[in-house]
Amino acid sequence: MAVSLLCAALFGLAACGEREQVVQPQSEKRYQGKADTKPWDNAPLAAQLGGAQWKQGDQGSWEEQIKRRQLTQHEYRRIYQ
């Protein structure tokens, strides 16, 4: 009985251990993900539909568009103004 409790305790503690997580060097066989681009470097896809309007590559115009979009999502401003 004591041996089985000891084995259960050892397996329980082993399950709580954390293995070291190391990023492998990028190779052709393993996908490590692609590098992200800045959001203002992308073309505004919704511009054709009257949505997002910013100049591609311009961080300031992108930030202004995000601020305008946030203000339209504010319930008080949207309903009462």
Stockholm file with secondary structure:
# STOCKHOLM 1.0

chainA/1-81         MAVSLLCAALFGLAACGEREQVVQPQSEKRYQGKADTKPWDNAPLAAQLGGAQWKQGDQGSWEEQIKRRQLTQHEYRRIYQ
#=GR chainA/1-81 SS CHHHHHHHHHHHHHHTCCCCCCCCCCCSSSCCCCCCCCGGGSCCGGGGGTCCCCCTTCHHHHHHHHHHHHHHTCHHHHHHC
#=GC SS_cons        CHHHHHHHHHHHHHHTCCCCCCCCCCCSSSCCCCCCCCGGGSCCGGGGGTCCCCCTTCHHHHHHHHHHHHHHTCHHHHHHC
//
